[in-house]
Amino acid sequence: MRQLAIIAAVIAILVGATAYSAGPGMLSLLDGLMGGGRGTARVGTGIAFGTHGQKLDVWRPSGGPRTNLPVLIFWYGGGWAHGTRDEYAFAARAYAKNGFVVVMPDYRKVPEVRFPAFLQDGAEAVRWTRDHIAEFGGDRDTLAVAGHSAGAYTVAMLALDQRWLRAEGVDPGIIKAAVGLCGPYDFYPFTAKRAIDAFQGAADPVTTQPIHFARADAPPMLLVSAGNDTQVKAHNANNLTARLKALGAPVTHIDYPGLSHENVAMALSKPFRGKAPVLANSVAFIKAALARAPSPASQANTR
C-alpha cells in the first residue's frame, strides 16, 4: 500500500494540473491512492431520491461520534452538462474527514433538461437529506450546502431564492451556511455556450440569476473566486458579495489570485491541497456559521 501511495504521489507531481483536465475521476483516483479517503467511509451508495431517478451517495467520518454530526450537501460542477457523484468522491471524502456527514447528489443535465430542472433536483436532495440524514448519523438542524462552478450556482439559488425549497415542502431556513466555489451568480445576458444551452427558454432570464434574489436574511455565505479563472469571471463573486453586504447579509469573499477555475476544486483533494487552503477555509467558515446558527426552538419562537 505504501508503494501505491508513492507511485500516486509521483504521478500527481508529473501530471500536475492535467489531472483535473483529464477528468475529475482521475483526481478522485489519485486522492484515494494517496490516502484522501483514510478516516472516512461511504455509508450510502446510489441511493434513489427525487422524482426523476436521481441518485446520491453519503459519506461520513469512520471514527468518532456516530450521531448528531453536522451535515454538508455538496454539488459538483460541469457546466450543467457533465459530472457524476463518483468522479467527485475526493470532495466528499475531504469534508467527511473534517467531521461532516456529506451528501453528494447527482442531478439531471443538459441537453436532456434545462433550467430549472437542476434546481428542482437540488431541492429534492435537500428534502431527502432533511428526511433521512439522521439514519446516517447526521443532524438535519446543522445543515450546510457547498458546491463548485455549476454546483455553486445551485448552492446560491437554493440559499437565496426560497421558492425551490418551498416547492418541496422544505423550510428554506434549513440551510445554515452556504459555500460557493467559483460559481456564476450574475451572468445575464448569456454569452457562454454552456449558459445559453442551460438557460435558453427561461420565461424571465433575470430570475435565473442568484444576484436577483440577494436578501438581508440570507444564510451566511462564503463566495470563493480565483484570480486566473477564465471560465467564471470574478465579477460574479464580486457583485454578489457587494449586493449582500449592501443589504446587511452575512457574506465573506475569498479570492485566490494564483488559482484557476479547476485549481479551486483540485485544492480539495489530498494530492493538491497545498495549492491553497480552500478546504481549511471553507470548513472553518461552515463550522463557525453552524456554531452561531439559532436553534430550531429559537427560530420557531421568532415566527
DOPA-175561 format. One record per residue (C-alpha): residue in three letters; x, y, z. Coordinates in steps of 0.001 Angstrom, whole numbers. Example, Ala and Ser with C-alpha at 12.3 -4.5 7.8 and 13.67 -1.06 7.14 Angstrom:
ATOM res      px      py      pz
ATOM ALA   12300   -4500    7800
ATOM SER   13670   -1060    7140
***
This chain:
ATOM res      px      py      pz
ATOM MET       0       0       0
ATOM ARG    2884    2346     766
ATOM GLN    4314    1654   -2678
ATOM LEU     980    2571   -4251
ATOM ALA     969    5849   -2339
ATOM ILE    4487    6657   -3544
ATOM ILE    3555    5843   -7141
ATOM ALA     444    8009   -6836
ATOM ALA    2485   10890   -5453
ATOM VAL    4911   10674   -8373
ATOM ILE    2004   10581  -10834
ATOM ALA     441   13598   -9151
ATOM ILE    3657   15573   -9485
ATOM LEU    4055   14573  -13125
ATOM VAL     527   15265  -14264
ATOM GLY      43   18409  -12179
ATOM ALA   -2975   20420  -13314
ATOM THR   -3669   17937  -16099
ATOM ALA   -5174   15576  -13520
ATOM TYR   -8336   17651  -13448
ATOM SER   -8456   18331  -17176
ATOM ALA   -8146   14589  -17763
ATOM GLY  -11287   14245  -15684
ATOM PRO  -12180   14665  -12028
ATOM GLY  -12431   10883  -11862
ATOM MET   -8649   10741  -12255
ATOM LEU   -8337   13218   -9420
ATOM SER  -10502   11035   -7195
ATOM LEU   -8335    8038   -8072
ATOM LEU   -5150    9891   -7133
ATOM ASP   -6791   11195   -3975
ATOM GLY   -7733    7685   -2921
ATOM LEU   -4307    6247   -3655
ATOM MET   -2668    8985   -1612
ATOM GLY   -4864    8356    1411
ATOM GLY   -7515   11004     864
ATOM GLY  -10197    8590    1973
ATOM ARG   -8429    7477    5141
ATOM GLY  -10682    8131    8108
ATOM THR  -13843    8243    6013
ATOM ALA  -16452    5766    4834
ATOM ARG  -19071    5797    2111
ATOM VAL  -22092    4622    4069
ATOM GLY  -24678    5058    1338
ATOM THR  -24184    4344   -2364
ATOM GLY  -26564    5009   -5234
ATOM ILE  -29498    5929   -3006
ATOM ALA  -32523    6953   -5061
ATOM PHE  -34131   10289   -4308
ATOM GLY  -36494   12655   -6034
ATOM THR  -38884   12002   -8887
ATOM HIS  -36572   11578  -11881
ATOM GLY  -34305    8681  -10965
ATOM GLN  -31546   10766   -9401
ATOM LYS  -29151    9067   -7001
ATOM LEU  -26829   10190   -4228
ATOM ASP  -24008    8918   -2033
ATOM VAL  -23454    9559    1662
ATOM TRP  -20017    9820    3277
ATOM ARG  -19084   10240    6914
ATOM PRO  -16103   10011    9274
ATOM SER  -15234    6402   10006
ATOM GLY  -14425    7088   13660
ATOM GLY  -15640    9281   16487
ATOM PRO  -19260   10182   17243
ATOM ARG  -21954    8272   15405
ATOM THR  -24836   10711   15839
ATOM ASN  -25626   14420   15614
ATOM LEU  -22826   15209   13174
ATOM PRO  -23045   18380   11066
ATOM VAL  -24282   17819    7524
ATOM LEU  -22964   19113    4204
ATOM ILE  -24605   18684     813
ATOM PHE  -22058   19147   -1993
ATOM TRP  -22963   19734   -5651
ATOM TYR  -20210   19222   -8214
ATOM GLY  -19697   21338  -11322
ATOM GLY  -19506   20554  -15009
ATOM GLY  -21241   23378  -16840
ATOM TRP  -24695   21871  -16177
ATOM ALA  -23754   19219  -18755
ATOM HIS  -21118   16947  -17204
ATOM GLY  -20056   15293  -13955
ATOM THR  -21046   12433  -11696
ATOM ARG  -21024   11930   -7954
ATOM ASP  -18391    9167   -8283
ATOM GLU  -15950   11496  -10041
ATOM TYR  -16130   13981   -7179
ATOM ALA  -15627   11493   -4356
ATOM PHE  -12435   13391   -3468
ATOM ALA  -14540   16382   -2371
ATOM ALA  -16934   14251    -321
ATOM ARG  -14039   12499    1415
ATOM ALA  -12311   15798    2174
ATOM TYR  -15287   17210    4038
ATOM ALA  -16185   13901    5692
ATOM LYS  -12677   13717    7117
ATOM ASN  -13372   17098    8717
ATOM GLY  -16324   15762   10663
ATOM PHE  -19295   16156    8311
ATOM VAL  -21846   13700    7056
ATOM VAL  -21619   14540    3366
ATOM VAL  -24376   14059     816
ATOM MET  -23203   14038   -2815
ATOM PRO  -26205   14086   -5185
ATOM ASP  -26343   13698   -8930
ATOM TYR  -28698   15910  -10938
ATOM ARG  -30188   15997  -14429
ATOM LYS  -28138   17740  -17090
ATOM VAL  -28170   19471  -20454
ATOM PRO  -29187   18552  -23157
ATOM GLU  -31833   16308  -21596
ATOM VAL  -33057   19165  -19398
ATOM ARG  -32653   22901  -18975
ATOM PHE  -33308   25430  -16215
ATOM PRO  -34870   24914  -13709
ATOM ALA  -34556   21105  -13650
ATOM PHE  -31178   21055  -11893
ATOM LEU  -32504   23379   -9179
ATOM GLN  -35561   21193   -8678
ATOM ASP  -33237   18202   -8316
ATOM GLY  -31160   20162   -5808
ATOM ALA  -34234   20981   -3743
ATOM GLU  -35258   17327   -3786
ATOM ALA  -31800   16412   -2485
ATOM VAL  -32297   18831     419
ATOM ARG  -35690   17293    1157
ATOM TRP  -34195   13790    1161
ATOM THR  -31437   14975    3478
ATOM ARG  -33939   16517    5878
ATOM ASP  -35952   13299    5977
ATOM HIS  -33182   10676    6064
ATOM ILE  -29826   12041    7183
ATOM ALA  -30378   11032   10826
ATOM GLU  -30204    7422    9617
ATOM PHE  -26551    8094    8753
ATOM GLY  -25665    9982   11922
ATOM GLY  -26313   13484   10646
ATOM ASP  -28126   16317   12385
ATOM ARG  -30511   17961    9938
ATOM ASP  -30606   21069   12122
ATOM THR  -26930   21751   11350
ATOM LEU  -27023   21638    7568
ATOM ALA  -24731   23499    5189
ATOM VAL  -24501   23450    1400
ATOM ALA  -21468   23801    -855
ATOM GLY  -20588   23400   -4494
ATOM HIS  -18149   24175   -7272
ATOM SER  -18924   26012  -10531
ATOM ALA  -22401   24940  -11722
ATOM GLY  -22783   23303   -8321
ATOM ALA  -22089   26659   -6692
ATOM TYR  -24900   28107   -8799
ATOM THR  -27272   25553   -7270
ATOM VAL  -25968   26440   -3818
ATOM ALA  -26570   30163   -4326
ATOM MET  -30036   29715   -5788
ATOM LEU  -31209   27364   -3056
ATOM ALA  -29791   29675    -391
ATOM LEU  -31278   32863   -1856
ATOM ASP  -34360   32021   -3945
ATOM GLN  -36723   30444   -1451
ATOM ARG  -39282   29166   -3943
ATOM TRP  -37340   25988   -4822
ATOM LEU  -37202   24566   -1296
ATOM ARG  -40733   25710    -510
ATOM ALA  -41974   23840   -3582
ATOM GLU  -40632   20673   -1944
ATOM GLY  -42217   21464    1413
ATOM VAL  -38864   22361    2955
ATOM ASP  -38337   25389    5204
ATOM PRO  -35627   27491    3454
ATOM GLY  -34202   28195    6905
ATOM ILE  -32848   24647    6951
ATOM ILE  -29728   25989    5186
ATOM LYS  -27480   27388    7915
ATOM ALA  -24414   28130    5762
ATOM ALA  -23520   28158    2072
ATOM VAL  -20178   27936     257
ATOM GLY  -19862   28731   -3436
ATOM LEU  -16568   27849   -5127
ATOM CYS  -16071   29719   -8412
ATOM GLY  -19784   29956   -9091
ATOM PRO  -21749   32020  -11653
ATOM TYR  -24129   34376   -9858
ATOM ASP  -24504   37368  -12187
ATOM PHE  -24111   36209  -15789
ATOM TYR  -27079   37556  -17726
ATOM PRO  -27194   38302  -20620
ATOM PHE  -25951   34835  -21514
ATOM THR  -22834   34784  -23673
ATOM ALA  -21140   31452  -22916
ATOM LYS  -22453   28455  -24857
ATOM ARG  -22954   26409  -21691
ATOM ALA  -25118   29102  -20154
ATOM ILE  -27099   29542  -23368
ATOM ASP  -27702   25795  -23596
ATOM ALA  -28729   25527  -19941
ATOM PHE  -30960   28608  -19669
ATOM GLN  -32450   29185  -23085
ATOM GLY  -36212   29382  -22952
ATOM ALA  -36400   30711  -19390
ATOM ALA  -39580   32792  -19150
ATOM ASP  -37770   35625  -17355
ATOM PRO  -33980   35272  -17655
ATOM VAL  -33376   37776  -14854
ATOM THR  -34940   35337  -12399
ATOM THR  -32287   32748  -13259
ATOM GLN  -29675   34932  -11572
ATOM PRO  -28737   34404   -7911
ATOM ILE  -27915   38101   -7507
ATOM HIS  -31562   38928   -8262
ATOM PHE  -32576   37152   -5042
ATOM ALA  -29981   38624   -2676
ATOM ARG  -31687   39336     652
ATOM ALA  -30764   40620    4078
ATOM ASP  -31853   37435    5838
ATOM ALA  -29776   35122    3648
ATOM PRO  -27785   32418    5438
ATOM PRO  -24069   33143    5940
ATOM MET  -22337   32729    2587
ATOM LEU  -18704   32203    1630
ATOM LEU  -18026   33092   -2005
ATOM VAL  -14689   31912   -3401
ATOM SER  -13159   33189   -6624
ATOM ALA   -9879   32512   -8427
ATOM GLY   -7657   35148   -9971
ATOM ASN   -6835   33035  -13023
ATOM ASP  -10387   31803  -13604
ATOM THR  -11185   32171  -17311
ATOM GLN  -14481   30272  -17126
ATOM VAL  -16398   32124  -14397
ATOM LYS  -15347   35752  -14257
ATOM ALA  -14514   37401  -10941
ATOM HIS  -17400   39858  -11220
ATOM ASN  -19801   37058  -10290
ATOM ALA  -18466   36740   -6744
ATOM ASN  -17600   40432   -6507
ATOM ASN  -21073   41608   -7491
ATOM LEU  -22992   39171   -5311
ATOM THR  -20741   39949   -2348
ATOM ALA  -21320   43679   -2800
ATOM ARG  -25092   43238   -3120
ATOM LEU  -25344   41066       1
ATOM LYS  -23148   43420    2017
ATOM ALA  -25260   46400     966
ATOM LEU  -28317   44578    2297
ATOM GLY  -26585   43716    5556
ATOM ALA  -26430   39985    4852
ATOM PRO  -23550   37907    6304
ATOM VAL  -21135   37227    3445
ATOM THR  -17412   36551    3117
ATOM HIS  -15444   36720    -119
ATOM ILE  -12083   34985    -560
ATOM ASP  -10088   35292   -3770
ATOM TYR   -7131   33030   -4558
ATOM PRO   -5080   35123   -7026
ATOM GLY   -2879   32384   -8439
ATOM LEU   -5536   29723   -8924
ATOM SER   -7585   28741  -11967
ATOM HIS  -11198   27581  -12039
ATOM GLU  -10096   23940  -11872
ATOM ASN   -7413   24592   -9246
ATOM VAL  -10034   25548   -6655
ATOM ALA  -11706   22143   -6942
ATOM MET   -8349   20375   -7092
ATOM ALA   -7283   22027   -3841
ATOM LEU   -9932   19989   -2027
ATOM SER   -8032   16794   -2895
ATOM LYS   -5120   15425    -922
ATOM PRO   -2625   15473   -3831
ATOM PHE   -3171   19195   -4493
ATOM ARG   -4266   20556   -1133
ATOM GLY   -1085   22589    -961
ATOM LYS   -2266   24819   -3811
ATOM ALA   -4423   26901   -1450
ATOM PRO   -6311   26480    1859
ATOM VAL   -9679   26113     106
ATOM LEU  -10670   23153    2263
ATOM ALA   -9442   24597    5555
ATOM ASN  -11053   27976    4916
ATOM SER  -14398   26549    3871
ATOM VAL  -14505   24105    6784
ATOM ALA  -13694   26877    9259
ATOM PHE  -16366   29111    7745
ATOM ILE  -19060   26423    7869
ATOM LYS  -18295   25356   11423
ATOM ALA  -18294   28958   12644
ATOM ALA  -21609   29645   10903
ATOM LEU  -23190   26498   12331
ATOM ALA  -21991   27416   15808
ATOM ARG  -23716   30800   15503
ATOM ALA  -26926   29464   13958
ATOM PRO  -30047   29775   16137
ATOM SER  -31542   26573   17465
ATOM PRO  -34758   25249   15854
ATOM ALA  -36683   26216   19017
ATOM SER  -35481   29803   18968
ATOM GLN  -36236   30090   15254
ATOM ALA  -39775   28868   15851
ATOM ASN  -40276   31471   18555
ATOM THR  -39451   34288   16126
ATOM ARG  -42057   33264   13544
***
